Amino acid sequence: MPHLVLEYSNSVEERINVPGLLEDLHQVALDCGLFDKPSVKSRTLRCHHWLVGEEGDSVDFIHVSFDLLSGRSEEQKRELSRQLMAVLQEQASHVRSLTVNIRDMDKACFQKVVN
């Protein structure tokens, strides 16, 4: 645990290096000091269909969802969010919508199997 998911509109892929962006976001998670490094997992989800307000699919976006087990302070999560957004702004400032969301997962309900 944690899980970083980089969601993006397929139009973004033509203008930014998605694998490089994922690596840099992953590095933020590794370097933040909040997690055991082997437990950090990052992946991308390319969206082929999306709608934004009344503009439909003409608005490109990148959204980072970061799920972590509960127990970190609001300040720690805010700083992690700030660092992730800094990477997004540095590499994808021309993308119209950049968002980051940090979410706590309930430790009592989380299940994990490692084989």
C-alpha positions in Angstrom: 0.0 0.0 0.0 -0.3 2.9 -1.2 -1.7 3.0 -4.7 -1.1 5.9 -7.1 -3.4 5.9 -10.2 -2.7 8.4 -13.0 -5.8 8.8 -15.0 -5.7 10.9 -18.2 -7.6 11.7 -21.4 -6.2 9.9 -24.4 -5.5 13.3 -26.0 -2.9 14.0 -23.3 -0.8 11.0 -24.5 0.1 12.9 -27.7 1.6 15.8 -25.9 3.3 14.5 -22.8 5.5 11.6 -21.8 3.1 9.5 -19.7 5.6 6.8 -18.7 8.0 9.5 -17.6 5.3 11.4 -15.7 4.3 8.2 -13.9 7.9 7.5 -12.9 8.3 11.0 -11.5 5.1 10.8 -9.5 6.1 7.4 -8.3 9.4 8.9 -7.1 7.6 11.5 -5.1 5.8 8.7 -3.3 9.0 6.8 -2.7 10.8 9.9 -1.4 8.1 11.4 0.8 9.1 9.2 3.8 5.5 8.1 4.6 5.7 4.6 3.1 7.8 1.5 2.9 9.3 1.8 -0.6 8.4 -1.8 -1.7 4.8 -1.2 -0.9 4.3 1.8 -3.3 2.4 0.9 -6.4 1.7 3.2 -9.3 -0.1 2.7 -12.6 -1.9 4.6 -15.4 -5.4 4.5 -16.7 -6.0 6.0 -20.2 -9.5 7.2 -20.6 -11.0 6.8 -24.1 -14.4 8.3 -23.2 -15.0 11.2 -20.8 -17.3 14.2 -20.5 -16.6 17.5 -18.7 -19.4 19.9 -18.0 -21.1 21.1 -21.2 -17.8 20.9 -23.2 -18.0 17.1 -23.5 -14.7 15.5 -24.4 -13.0 18.7 -25.6 -11.4 19.3 -22.2 -8.2 17.2 -21.6 -7.3 16.2 -18.1 -5.0 14.4 -15.8 -6.2 13.2 -12.4 -4.0 11.5 -9.8 -5.8 9.4 -7.2 -3.6 8.4 -4.3 -5.1 5.8 -1.9 -3.3 5.2 1.3 -4.1 3.4 4.6 -5.5 5.8 7.2 -3.1 7.1 9.9 -1.3 10.0 8.2 -1.9 13.6 9.4 -3.7 16.1 7.3 -0.5 18.1 7.0 1.4 15.0 5.6 -1.4 14.3 3.1 -1.5 18.0 2.1 2.3 18.1 1.5 2.1 14.9 -0.5 -0.7 16.4 -2.6 1.3 19.6 -3.1 4.4 17.6 -4.3 2.4 15.5 -6.7 0.7 18.7 -8.1 4.1 20.3 -8.6 5.2 17.5 -10.8 2.0 17.7 -12.8 2.4 21.4 -13.3 6.0 21.1 -14.3 5.4 18.5 -16.9 1.8 19.0 -18.0 1.0 22.7 -17.5 -0.6 22.8 -21.0 -3.2 20.2 -20.0 -6.4 22.1 -19.1 -7.4 20.2 -15.9 -4.9 18.9 -13.4 -6.2 17.4 -10.2 -4.9 15.3 -7.3 -6.9 13.6 -4.6 -5.5 11.8 -1.5 -7.9 9.3 0.0 -7.7 7.3 3.2 -8.5 3.7 3.2 -10.0 2.0 6.2 -7.3 -0.2 7.8 -10.0 -2.5 9.3 -11.5 -3.2 5.8 -8.3 -3.4 3.7 -7.3 -6.9 2.6 -4.0 -7.9 1.0 -2.6 -11.2 -0.2 1.0 -11.5 -1.4 2.1 -14.7 -3.0 
